[in-house]
């Protein structure tokens, strides 16, 4: 059995869609006819998607925050978390927090983050992200 031939034929017949869509029966589908509604995805696929999403978040941060690579690792991790959750356009609207990070005012930046609508929306996640930022003071 030629798996490559099967793969090519299925792509030809099913097509490849990288967005979620409903097929002709109304079943939610993605990729090459993958019935996400009934089959979902595997842990392996979820981890692959996560790795790609982390890479995108890091690249977005490097493009939009000139000093990102100079920040302590714990602050970079906090920003990746924020970018992953909010998206880069919304994260960039946190002007005060970002300015405080640029000035290495970790405690004030963490407090500013916690004094936001984001913090009230995500609850304990914001507390943990703020703690990541405060961790930079411990590393200094």
N, C-alpha and C positions, 0 to 999 in steps of 0.2 A: 504494500500500500504506500502510495506517494503522498505524504502529508503536505509537502509544499504545493503539489498540484491541487489537493483538496482545499488548501488555504486560498490559493489563487482563484479557484472556481467559486468558492463561497464569497469572496470579496467581489467578484464579478456579478454574482447573482444577488447578493444582499446589499452591496454597496458598503461604504464605510462612512459613518457619521460620527463625528467627535463631540456632538452635542446630544442631549437627551431629546428624544422625539417619540411620537406615538406612531406605530406602524399602521397598516391598513385595517387591522383589527382593534386598534386603540390601545395596544399593549406598549407600555413604556420600554423603550429600546435604546441601546447605545452601541457604538463601535460597529462591529460586523454582525448585525442582527442579534446582539446579546439581549435576551429578555431579562432586563433588570428588575422588572416588576415581580417575576416569579423566582428568578435565580439570585438576584442581588449580585454582590461581588465577593470574591474571596479575600481573606486576610492578606494574602500575597499581593493582590491587585491594590488593595487599600494602602498597603505600605509603599508600593511603587508610586501611587498617586501622591501620597504624602511627601515622599522624597522629591518629586517634581515640584510640588507646591512650595516646599521649603526653599528649593533652588530659585524659584521665581521670586519669592519674598526677599531673599538675600540680594538678588540682582536688582530688584526694584529699590531696595534700600541703598545699595551702592550707587545707583544712578541718581537718586533723589536727595541723599544726605551725604554731602561731600566728606564729612569727617567720620562716617560710619566705621570704616576699617581701623580707625585710630581709637575707637571706644574700647573700654574693657569688655572682655568676652561676655560677662554677665549682662551688661547693658545691650550688647549686640543681640544676645538671646532674647532679652525682653522686647527689643524692637522687632525681631523676627516674629515673635509671638503676636505682637500688636498688629504688624502688617498682615500676618496670616488671618487674623480675626477681623480686622477693620478694612483691609485693602489699603494700598499706598495712598490713594487720594484722600481718604478720610484721615489716615494717620498724619499726613502732612498738614492737616488743619489744626493739629495739636501744637501750635506755634510756641506757646509758653513752655510746654514740657520739652520740646526739641531745643529751644534756646537754652534752657537750663542744663540739658544734657551736654550741649556744646561747651558750656562754661564749667562742666564737671561739678555741678551743684546737685549731687545725687539725691540727697534728702529732699531738697526743694522740688526737684523734678518728680520724685516719687509721690510727694504730697499733691503736686499739681495734677498728676495723673489720677489720683484718688478723688480729687475734687472735680470730677467730670461726669457727664451723662453716661459715658462709657462704663465707668466704675459702677454706677447704679444699675446698669443693664446687665453686666456680667458677674456681679457679686464677688465671690471669693477669688475668681480668676484675676481680677484687678489687684487684689491684695497680694497675690503671689507674684504678679508681674512687677508691682511696686517693690516687693522684697528683692527681686532680681536686681533692680536698679540700685537699691540701697546697698546691695552686696558689693558694689564698686568701692564704697567707702572702706569696707573691710579689707579689700584687696590692695588699697593704696598704701 
